[in-house]
Amino acid sequence: MSRIYKYTFIYLNYDNKAIPMDNENKIIEMLEKEYKAFLLSKKQVAKIMGISLSSVDNLLSSDSNKLPEYIKMGDGLKSSIRFSVVCVAKFLSRSNEA
């Protein structure tokens, strides 16, 4: 499993490499390899960002600019939310620059 730390590096446990956070393409490649998907769930994004699922829910309902852009899969109150791998990578790169 991989862990992404918000500050400087992404650590890949399977080969112990450290990838600088500012390299969006490498982040995208790693996320696609790890999750085998182009859209990520709230739970997956919480794990990537190192926060709880309830924190993601709270940020979605209050200040969503602290999260990557997301897609709501429907019009209902309980519609599923997904995050694009590309948006997550851009968000991580941008948050590391600040």
C-alpha positions as CSV (number, residue, x, y, z in Angstrom):
1,M,0.0,0.0,0.0
2,S,1.1,3.5,-0.6
3,R,0.8,6.5,1.6
4,I,0.8,10.0,0.4
5,Y,2.1,12.6,2.8
6,K,0.9,16.1,2.1
7,Y,4.2,17.8,2.6
8,T,7.2,16.6,0.5
9,F,7.1,13.1,-0.8
10,I,5.0,10.1,-1.8
11,Y,6.4,7.0,-0.2
12,L,5.8,3.8,-2.2
13,N,6.1,0.9,0.2
14,Y,6.4,-1.8,-2.5
15,D,9.8,-0.4,-3.8
16,N,10.7,2.1,-1.0
17,K,11.1,4.9,-3.5
18,A,10.3,8.5,-2.6
19,I,8.8,10.6,-5.4
20,P,8.7,14.4,-5.1
21,M,5.2,15.7,-4.6
22,D,5.4,18.3,-7.4
23,N,5.6,15.7,-10.1
24,E,1.9,15.4,-11.1
25,N,2.4,12.8,-13.8
26,K,4.2,10.4,-11.3
27,I,1.5,11.0,-8.8
28,I,-1.2,10.2,-11.4
29,E,0.7,7.0,-12.4
30,M,1.1,5.9,-8.9
31,L,-2.6,6.5,-8.0
32,E,-3.8,4.6,-11.1
33,K,-1.4,1.7,-10.4
34,E,-2.4,1.6,-6.7
35,Y,-6.2,1.9,-7.1
36,K,-6.6,0.6,-10.7
37,A,-9.2,3.3,-11.3
38,F,-9.6,6.8,-12.7
39,L,-12.2,7.8,-10.2
40,L,-11.6,7.5,-6.4
41,S,-14.1,7.2,-3.6
42,K,-14.2,9.5,-0.5
43,K,-12.7,6.7,1.5
44,Q,-9.7,6.4,-0.9
45,V,-9.2,10.1,-0.9
46,A,-9.3,10.2,2.9
47,K,-6.6,7.6,3.0
48,I,-4.5,9.4,0.4
49,M,-4.7,12.7,2.2
50,G,-4.2,11.1,5.6
51,I,-7.5,12.3,7.1
52,S,-10.6,10.5,8.3
53,L,-13.6,9.8,6.2
54,S,-15.7,12.0,8.5
55,S,-13.2,14.8,7.9
56,V,-13.8,14.4,4.1
57,D,-17.6,14.6,4.7
58,N,-17.2,17.7,6.9
59,L,-15.0,19.4,4.3
60,L,-17.5,18.5,1.5
61,S,-20.3,20.1,3.5
62,S,-18.4,23.2,4.5
63,D,-15.2,24.3,2.7
64,S,-14.7,22.1,-0.4
65,N,-11.7,24.1,-1.6
66,K,-9.7,22.1,0.9
67,L,-10.4,19.0,-1.1
68,P,-9.8,18.1,-4.8
69,E,-12.6,18.8,-7.3
70,Y,-15.2,16.1,-7.2
71,I,-18.0,14.7,-9.2
72,K,-21.5,14.0,-7.7
73,M,-23.0,10.9,-9.3
74,G,-26.6,12.0,-9.3
75,D,-29.0,14.6,-7.9
76,G,-30.1,12.9,-4.7
77,L,-28.9,13.8,-1.2
78,K,-27.1,10.5,-0.9
79,S,-25.6,10.5,-4.3
80,S,-22.1,9.0,-4.5
81,I,-19.1,11.3,-4.8
82,R,-16.0,10.5,-6.8
83,F,-12.7,12.3,-7.2
84,S,-10.8,12.2,-10.5
85,V,-7.2,10.8,-10.1
86,V,-6.0,13.8,-12.2
87,C,-7.8,16.3,-9.8
88,V,-6.4,14.6,-6.8
89,A,-2.8,14.7,-8.2
90,K,-3.2,18.4,-9.1
91,F,-4.6,19.2,-5.6
92,L,-1.7,17.4,-3.9
93,S,0.9,19.2,-6.1
94,R,-0.8,22.6,-5.5
95,S,-1.2,22.1,-1.7
96,N,2.5,21.1,-1.5
97,E,3.5,24.4,-3.1
98,A,1.7,26.5,-0.5
